[in-house]
Structure formats: C-alpha cells, structure tokens
Amino acid sequence: MPDMKLPDHLKQIDDNLFILEKGYKPGMRVPGYIYASEKLMRQVVNDNSLNQVANVATLPGIVRASYAMPDIHWGYGFAIGGVAAFDPKKGGIVSPGGVGYDINCGVRLIRSNLDIKDIRKSLEPLTDEIFRTIPVGVGKEGKIVFKGKKMDRLLRHGAETIVAEGLGWPDDLEYLEEFGALENADPYYITDKARKRGGKQCGTLGGGNHFIEIQRVDEILDREAANVYGLAEGMVTVMVHTGSRGLGHQTCDDNLRVLRDAVQKYGIELPDRQLACAPLDSEEGRNYLSAMACAANFAWANRSILVHLIRLAFEHTFGRGAERLGLEIVYDVAHNIAKWEKHEVDGKSKRLLIHRKGATRAFAAGHDGLPEAYAKIGQPVLIPGDMGTASWVLRARPKAMETAFGSTCHGAGRAMGRGQAKRTIEYNALMKEMARRDIIVRAGSRKGLVEEAPDAYKDIDEVVDVTHQSGISTKVARLKPLAVIKG
C-alpha cells in the first residue's frame, strides 16, 4: 500500500480484502476479514475499529472469522460494519454490542409510477407536507399511541399489527426482511421504562442519521434485477431510514446491565467491557434475544407507519390515491440486529446466531427467506448514502453467503465524528451547497444537520465499488436525492 505501512499481522489479500491474522491480538480464536480498498483502509487504520474487529474474534463460539464491511468505523463494542456468527453448540454468545443501541435501525425503499418531470413543481410542497405530517427529531412523539395489550401485540407481531390497524397494505409484509417480525419476541422482557419511551414514538423519524429522502433513479446498471425490483431510470422513489427509537435504546441499556454481570457469572474473559455478553444457552442470553426481537418488531412497525404517513402526504399533494401513484415497497432491510439463520460451514448446515452491527443482510437467489418475487434474482440490498450524493440498490450474490454469512455493507460510514463535524462544517455553507446541488432540505435541528453533512461521511461510491468488486453484492441502481428530511 503506497505511503502507508500496514500494522503487523494485517495483510492485503486482494484489491478489496484484508486479513487480520490471529497474531494481531492475544486471544483471537479466528482471523478478521476486512472488505476495503487501499483508500478506505487508510481511514480504518487511523481509528480503533481494527482493534474492535480483533476483539470480536476473541469471543467464545465465534465461527470462521470476525468480518468488517467497507463502511467500517469505530462503534460501541463491535465496529460499525461488523459481522460475526456464533455457534450455540460451541459455547457461542450473544452481545448487545454486536447489535447496537438502535435495535433494527434499517432502511425501507418505496417506488412510484411518478417520473421526475411529474414531481418537479410539486417537490417542495410534497417535502413540506411530509415534514408537517411526520414528527422529526430527538425525543419527538407522534399521535399514534401504543400501550398495554396493544403494545404487546405490536412487540410480538411487528409490522403485521400495523396492517391489522389499517395503516398498511397486506402486500407490504411480503417485502420486509423477516416479513416484518422476529418470532421469538416476548413482551414480558420489555421494561416499563422502555414501553413508556416507545409508547408515542411509533410513527416518528427520530434524530441523528435518520432520514426520509425523496429520490430519483439516476442510473440502472443491472436491468434484469431492476426490472424485477420494479425500478426504472427517472422514477421517483422514497427512502426511509430509522429504527426502534427510545424503546430500542432503553432495551439495549436495560440488558447491558444484566449481561455485564453475566460475564462474571459464566467466567467469560473480555478484551473490552463493551462486549458484555452471555452464552446463547443461558437464561440471560435467551432473555436478551426475546427483548431484542420485541424492539426489532417495534422498528418494523415504526417504518410501516412512516410509509403510511408518506403515502398520505403524496395523496394530499397529488390528489390521487397511493395505489394509483404506485407507492409500493421495494424492500426493507435491518442493519442492527442478531438473528438465527442457517448457514453452511465446512460442508454442513448449521444454525447460527448472526450479529450484524451496521451491516445488511444479503441473501442470494434461491434462499427460502426471500419473497417469491425475488427468489430467482436475489435480495435487494439497500445502501443509503449521505444527503448530498447518492444511495444505492444492490443485488445479493452467492459469494456473500459463502464468505460473510449473507452480509454486506449498510451505508457510507462516517469519516469524522459528530464533534469534529460540528467544529469544521458551517451550517450556512452547508445549506448553500445543498441549494447548489438542487436538493431541498428540511431538518429537526441545525446542529443535527451539520453532524450529518456529506463531508462527515466516506465516499458512498467508493464503499459500493468495494462491495461490487468483491462480489458480495453487485450494483443495480444509483439513486440521487431530490429532497431530504433529517432528524
């Protein structure tokens, strides 16, 4: 690598893959694999994320390797972009640090039968209508309230509950990862504090990097897949990025306290206390997974209500029903979650718990977890970019199943922390740049907008190039922002 010496035990395998050998840190049970270009690796070696990849490799029951996707950067416990599989028959564990505080933060993409020319004059009124309709910002609450048995149903059944309430279409469920609910959810393990925090937040966007973005399909690179996904050049799409809000955050916090004690109880040695965990066959491990599933289901329900509200905003703006406007879901993916999945290891099918922390599921053609419409082409993979550049739709490929437990990247990945962004990026200059790019922007706060400026993120095209060239998921369509609503 020109002008940069790699750390000891970090070896470049090819243009898009590096291996972190077991000698990098004492106690590593498996190597680390980092998908990155030379340019991206320069950024990686300057933060603590390589150490986090190595730390995950020390955890009991880890299978094959500790993985990092090309959007890797430092996170809580696992690096963001981290993927790891654990085998319950070999002492495998579950760790909230491998899921994150925003459980099932994820992305949903909606297509339409509108073209860019159909929406140009209505774009600003539409953006304002969505901004008025959907509560945006940290701690904001909505008008739809869930409590008591109604909350229990939501936590057990996720997006299906929203459809039953008349706030979604039955066909929507077919195009959600896990069809909008994890099965082992038990509301008993959600605390009163978490319920209270989430009771009025289902149907809200939240803050931070969460967004709603009106886009146009800028370029099609895989016409076969695009046709199956219902995408065409010039088409107007809407992307929604949010998660489980205060309920998920509180659920993570509640369980971290328990699992920190479990580490001592089960004699697990950790290189980082942020990797607090419990064996998969322990009471603490099972209870966390039940609570995490509830929070994941809350997030799928949250995104479902947001789609309902977006459809209403389109109807109000264009004077036509959402069905006539073709506002159908392309797909929904989670990127902060741990799930039981079957994968082939050494020629045998094994039931493993897959942690994806800032990483996206990418199931190739033929997998039985896909909707029938995508069974022969592979899962749509949704990769949001920063608000000033582009987002991508990719196609999951068999190599993801063979090498990374059906996983790929989840976004651009931060290039600078929020504090640095606030110190170096000026609000008025940012707004002028957005205007120059002809992008409408609405935000819950100036501070939050600056933290999420394009310069705070890696180059999304560079990240996607690595994913594409490595063969774990390949390019289908590039989406350009027209209007952005930021938390």
C-alpha positions in Angstrom: 0.0 0.0 0.0 1.7 3.3 -1.1 2.8 5.8 1.5 1.4 3.6 4.4 2.9 0.7 6.3 0.3 -1.8 7.3 0.2 -2.8 11.0 1.8 -6.1 11.9 -0.4 -9.1 11.1 -2.6 -7.1 8.7 -2.2 -8.5 5.2 -3.7 -7.4 1.9 -5.3 -10.4 0.1 -6.5 -8.6 -3.0 -7.7 -5.1 -4.1 -10.8 -5.3 -1.8 -9.9 -7.7 1.1 -7.5 -7.6 4.0 -6.9 -10.3 6.6 -6.2 -9.5 10.3 -4.2 -12.5 11.4 -4.8 -14.2 14.7 -1.4 -12.9 15.9 -2.7 -9.3 15.9 -4.0 -9.6 19.4 -3.7 -12.3 22.1 -6.8 -14.5 22.5 -8.1 -14.2 18.9 -9.9 -17.5 18.1 -10.4 -16.7 14.4 -8.9 -14.1 11.9 -10.5 -10.9 10.9 -11.6 -10.2 7.4 -12.0 -6.5 6.3 -13.5 -5.6 3.0 -11.9 -2.4 1.9 -9.9 -0.7 -0.8 -6.5 0.8 -0.1 -8.1 4.3 0.1 -10.7 3.1 2.7 -8.1 1.1 4.7 -6.1 4.3 5.2 -9.1 5.7 7.1 -9.6 2.4 9.0 -6.1 2.2 10.4 -6.5 5.6 11.9 -9.3 4.8 14.2 -9.9 2.0 16.7 -12.0 -0.2 14.5 -9.3 -2.8 13.7 -8.9 -3.4 17.4 -12.6 -3.9 17.6 -12.5 -6.5 14.8 -9.8 -8.3 16.7 -11.7 -8.1 20.0 -14.8 -9.7 18.4 -12.5 -12.5 17.2 -11.8 -13.4 20.8 -15.4 -14.1 21.7 -16.5 -17.7 22.6 -18.1 -19.8 19.9 -17.3 -17.4 17.0 -17.4 -19.2 13.6 -15.0 -18.8 10.7 -14.0 -15.1 11.1 -14.8 -11.7 12.5 -15.9 -9.6 9.5 -16.0 -5.9 8.7 -17.7 -4.4 5.7 -16.2 -1.5 3.7 -18.1 1.2 5.7 -16.3 0.1 8.9 -15.7 2.6 11.6 -15.5 2.7 15.4 -18.6 1.8 17.3 -19.8 0.6 20.7 -18.4 -2.9 21.2 -18.4 -4.2 17.6 -17.1 -1.9 14.9 -19.9 -0.4 12.9 -19.9 -2.6 9.8 -19.1 -5.7 11.9 -20.5 -9.2 11.3 -20.0 -12.3 13.4 -21.6 -15.7 13.7 -21.8 -17.7 16.9 -22.5 -21.4 17.3 -24.6 -22.4 20.4 -23.0 -25.9 20.3 -19.5 -24.4 20.8 -20.3 -22.0 23.6 -21.4 -19.2 21.4 -22.7 -15.9 22.9 -25.0 -13.0 22.2 -23.7 -9.5 22.8 -25.7 -6.2 22.6 -22.5 -4.6 21.4 -22.9 -6.6 18.2 -26.4 -5.2 17.7 -26.3 -1.6 18.9 -28.5 0.7 20.8 -30.8 1.5 17.9 -32.0 -2.1 17.5 -33.2 -2.8 13.9 -32.2 0.6 12.6 -32.9 -0.1 9.0 -33.9 1.1 5.5 -37.1 0.9 3.5 -37.4 1.8 -0.2 -40.7 2.8 -1.8 -41.1 3.1 -5.6 -43.7 5.0 -7.5 -45.1 5.4 -11.0 -44.1 9.0 -11.0 -41.3 10.4 -13.1 -39.0 13.3 -12.3 -41.0 15.5 -14.6 -44.2 14.6 -12.8 -42.9 15.8 -9.5 -40.7 18.8 -10.2 -43.3 21.5 -9.5 -44.7 19.6 -6.5 -41.5 18.6 -4.9 -41.3 21.4 -2.3 -44.9 21.2 -1.3 -44.6 17.4 -1.0 -41.5 17.7 1.1 -43.2 20.3 3.4 -46.3 18.0 3.7 -44.1 15.1 4.8 -42.2 17.3 7.2 -45.5 18.5 8.7 -47.0 15.1 8.9 -44.1 13.1 10.5 -42.6 14.1 13.9 -38.9 14.6 13.3 -36.1 15.0 15.9 -34.7 13.6 19.1 -37.4 12.6 21.6 -40.3 13.7 19.4 -43.6 11.9 19.8 -46.5 11.2 17.5 -50.2 11.0 17.7 -50.5 7.2 17.4 -50.2 5.7 20.9 -49.4 2.1 21.8 -49.7 0.8 25.4 -51.0 -2.2 27.4 -52.2 -5.1 25.3 -52.0 -3.1 22.1 -48.3 -2.5 22.7 -47.9 -6.3 23.5 -49.4 -7.2 20.1 -47.0 -4.7 18.4 -44.0 -6.1 20.2 -45.0 -9.7 19.3 -46.1 -9.2 15.7 -44.3 -6.1 14.4 -45.5 -4.8 11.0 -48.4 -7.2 10.9 -50.0 -5.2 13.7 -49.9 -2.0 11.7 -51.5 -3.7 8.7 -54.3 -5.0 11.0 -54.8 -1.4 12.3 -55.5 -0.4 8.7 -52.2 1.6 8.4 -50.6 -0.5 5.8 -51.3 -2.8 2.9 -51.3 -6.6 3.3 -48.9 -7.0 0.4 -46.3 -4.8 2.2 -45.4 -7.6 4.6 -44.1 -9.7 1.8 -41.3 -7.2 1.1 -39.9 -6.8 4.6 -36.9 -8.6 6.0 -38.3 -11.5 8.1 -41.7 -10.4 6.8 -41.7 -7.7 9.4 -41.3 -9.7 12.7 -39.0 -12.0 14.6 -40.7 -15.0 16.0 -39.1 -15.3 19.5 -40.3 -11.9 20.7 -41.7 -11.9 24.3 -43.1 -8.6 25.6 -42.5 -9.8 29.2 -38.9 -8.8 28.8 -39.6 -5.2 27.8 -39.4 -2.9 30.9 -42.0 -0.3 31.8 -39.4 2.4 31.1 -38.8 1.1 27.6 -42.6 0.9 27.0 -43.1 4.4 28.2 -40.3 5.7 25.9 -41.7 4.0 22.9 -45.5 4.4 23.5 -45.8 7.6 21.5 -42.8 7.1 19.2 -44.1 4.5 16.7 -44.5 6.6 13.6 -41.7 9.1 14.2 -38.4 9.6 12.5 -36.1 10.4 15.4 -32.8 12.3 15.1 -29.1 11.6 14.2 -28.6 10.0 10.9 -32.3 9.0 10.4 -33.9 10.5 7.3 -36.7 10.4 4.7 -35.4 11.1 1.3 -37.3 11.7 -2.0 -35.0 10.5 -4.8 -34.9 9.7 -8.5 -33.4 6.7 -10.1 -30.3 8.2 -11.7 -28.8 5.2 -13.4 -29.6 1.5 -13.9 -26.6 -0.9 -14.0 -28.4 -4.3 -13.8 -31.5 -4.1 -15.9 -32.5 -7.7 -15.2 -32.6 -7.1 -11.4 -34.0 -3.6 -11.8 -37.0 -4.9 -13.8 -37.7 -7.5 -11.1 -37.4 -4.8 -8.3 -39.7 -2.5 -10.3 -37.1 0.3 -10.8 -36.6 2.4 -13.9 -34.5 5.4 -14.8 -36.1 8.7 -13.9 -38.5 7.0 -11.4 -39.3 8.8 -8.2 -38.5 6.8 -5.1 -38.7 7.4 -1.3 -36.2 6.0 1.2 -36.9 5.8 4.9 -34.1 5.3 7.4 -34.9 4.9 11.1 -35.2 2.3 13.9 -36.7 1.4 17.2 -36.4 4.9 18.8 -36.4 5.2 22.6 -37.8 1.7 23.1 -34.9 0.1 21.4 -32.3 2.3 23.1 -33.8 1.6 26.6 -34.0 -2.2 25.8 -30.3 -2.2 25.0 -29.4 -0.2 28.1 -31.6 -2.5 30.4 -29.9 -5.6 29.1 -26.4 -4.4 29.2 -26.6 -4.1 32.9 -27.6 -7.7 33.2 -25.1 -9.0 30.7 -22.2 -7.2 32.4 -22.9 -9.4 35.5 -23.4 -12.5 33.3 -19.8 -12.1 32.0 -18.5 -12.7 35.5 -21.1 -15.4 36.3 -20.1 -17.5 33.3 -16.3 -16.8 33.5 -16.1 -15.1 30.1 -12.9 -13.1 29.6 -13.4 -9.9 27.5 -10.8 -7.6 26.0 -13.4 -4.8 26.1 -16.3 -4.4 28.6 -18.5 -3.0 25.8 -18.6 -6.6 24.5 -20.7 -7.7 27.6 -22.4 -10.9 26.6 -24.0 -14.2 27.7 -24.0 -17.8 26.4 -26.7 -18.5 23.9 -28.0 -21.4 26.1 -28.2 -19.2 29.2 -31.2 -17.5 30.7 -29.6 -14.1 30.3 -28.8 -14.8 26.7 -32.3 -16.1 25.9 -34.0 -13.2 27.7 -31.9 -10.6 25.8 -32.8 -12.2 22.4 -36.5 -12.1 23.3 -36.3 -8.4 24.3 -34.2 -7.6 21.2 -36.8 -9.3 19.0 -39.5 -7.1 20.5 -37.5 -3.9 19.8 -36.8 -5.2 16.3 -40.5 -5.7 15.7 -41.2 -2.2 17.0 -38.8 -0.8 14.4 -40.5 -2.7 11.5 -43.8 -1.3 12.8 -42.4 2.2 13.1 -41.2 2.1 9.4 -44.6 0.8 8.4 -46.4 3.7 10.0 -44.0 6.1 8.4 -44.8 4.6 5.0 -48.5 5.1 5.7 -47.9 8.8 6.5 -45.7 9.2 3.4 -48.5 7.8 1.3 -51.0 10.2 2.8 -48.6 13.1 2.1 -48.4 12.0 -1.6 -52.2 11.7 -1.8 -52.7 15.2 -0.3 -50.1 16.7 -2.7 -51.1 15.0 -5.9 -54.9 14.5 -5.3 -54.7 10.8 -6.2 -54.7 7.6 -4.1 -51.5 5.9 -3.1 -52.4 2.8 -5.2 -52.8 4.9 -8.3 -49.4 6.6 -7.6 -47.8 3.1 -7.4 -46.3 3.7 -3.9 -45.2 0.1 -3.3 -42.4 -1.2 -1.1 -39.3 -2.5 -3.0 -37.8 -3.9 0.2 -36.9 -3.3 3.9 -33.6 -4.3 5.4 -32.4 -4.2 9.0 -28.8 -3.3 9.9 -28.5 -3.5 13.7 -29.8 -7.0 14.6 -28.9 -10.5 15.8 -30.8 -13.4 14.1 -30.9 -17.1 14.0 -30.0 -18.3 10.5 -28.9 -21.5 8.8 -25.5 -21.3 7.0 -23.2 -23.8 5.5 -19.9 -24.2 7.4 -17.3 -26.8 6.4 -19.9 -28.5 4.2 -22.6 -28.8 6.9 -25.7 -26.7 7.5 -25.6 -25.1 11.0 -28.0 -22.9 12.9 -26.0 -19.9 14.0 -26.7 -16.5 15.6 -25.6 -13.8 13.2 -24.8 -10.4 14.6 -24.9 -7.6 12.1 -23.9 -4.2 13.5 -24.1 -1.6 10.9 -24.3 -4.3 8.3 -27.1 -5.5 6.0 -28.4 -9.0 5.2 -27.7 -10.1 1.6 -29.4 -13.3 0.8 -28.7 -14.6 -2.7 -31.2 -16.2 -5.2 -32.8 -19.4 -4.0 -32.8 -18.6 -0.3 -36.1 -19.6 1.3 -36.2 -16.3 3.4 -36.9 -14.3 0.3 -40.3 -13.2 -1.1 -41.4 -15.3 -4.1 -40.9 -12.3 -6.5 -37.2 -12.1 -5.7 -36.4 -15.8 -5.2 -34.8 -16.2 -8.6 -32.9 -12.9 -8.7 -31.7 -12.4 -5.1 -32.5 -9.9 -2.3 -32.5 -6.2 -3.0 -29.8 -4.6 -0.8 -30.4 -1.0 0.2 -27.4 1.2 0.8 -28.2 4.8 1.9 -25.6 7.4 1.2 -25.2 10.9 2.7 -27.8 13.5 1.9 -25.8 15.2 -0.8 -24.6 12.4 -3.0 -26.4 9.1 -3.7 -27.9 5.9 -2.4 -27.7 2.5 -4.0 -29.8 -0.6 -4.6 -27.6 -3.7 -4.9 -28.3 -7.3 -5.6 -27.2 -10.0 -3.1 -24.8 -12.5 -4.6 -23.9 -16.1 -3.7 -20.4 -15.0 -2.5 -22.0 -13.2 0.4 -23.4 -16.5 1.5 -20.1 -18.3 1.0 -17.8 -15.8 2.7 -19.7 -13.4 5.0 -22.8 -15.2 6.3 -25.0 -13.4 3.8 -23.9 -9.9 4.7 -22.9 -6.7 3.1 -22.3 -3.0 4.0 -25.1 -0.7 5.3 -24.1 2.8 4.2 -21.2 5.1 3.5 -19.8 5.0 7.1 -18.6 8.1 9.0 -15.3 9.7 8.1 -15.4 12.1 11.0 -17.1 12.1 14.4 -20.1 14.3 15.2 -18.0 16.6 17.3 -15.5 17.1 14.6 -18.3 17.7 12.1 -19.7 20.5 14.3 -16.3 22.1 14.6 -15.4 22.0 10.9 -18.7 22.3 9.0 -20.7 25.6 9.0 -24.4 25.5 8.7 -24.9 28.3 6.2 -22.2 27.0 3.9 -23.8 23.5 4.1 -27.2 24.9 3.1 -25.7 26.8 0.2 -24.0 23.7 -1.0 -27.3 21.7 -0.9 -29.0 24.5 -2.8 -26.2 24.4 -5.4 -26.9 20.7 -5.8 -30.6 21.5 -6.2 -31.5 19.4 -3.1 -34.4 20.6 -0.8 -33.5 20.2 2.9 -35.7 20.2 6.0 -34.3 19.3 9.4 -35.3 18.9 13.0 -32.3 21.0 14.1 -29.3 22.9 12.7 -26.9 21.0 14.9 -28.2 17.7 13.8 -28.0 18.6 10.1 -24.3 19.7 10.4 -23.4 16.4 12.1 -24.8 14.6 9.1 -23.3 16.7 6.3 -21.8 14.9 3.3 -18.3 15.8 4.3 -18.7 13.8 7.5 -19.1 10.6 5.6 -16.9 8.4 3.4 -17.5 8.3 -0.4 -20.5 6.1 -0.9 -19.5 5.2 -4.4 -16.1 4.0 -3.1 -17.8 1.9 -0.5 -20.2 0.4 -3.0 -17.4 -0.2 -5.5 -15.6 -2.4 -3.0 -18.8 -4.3 -2.3 -19.5 -4.7 -6.0 -15.9 -5.7 -7.0 -15.7 -8.2 -4.1 -18.8 -9.9 -5.4 -20.8 -10.0 -2.2 -23.5 -7.7 -3.7 -23.5 -6.0 -7.1 -24.8 -2.7 -8.4 -28.4 -2.5 -9.7 -29.4 1.2 -9.5 -28.0 4.5 -8.2 -30.5 6.9 -6.6 -29.9 10.7 -6.4 -31.5 12.8 -3.7 -34.1 15.4 -4.6 -35.3 16.4 -1.1 -34.1 15.3 2.3 -35.8 15.4 5.7 -33.3 14.9 8.5 -33.9 14.2 12.1 
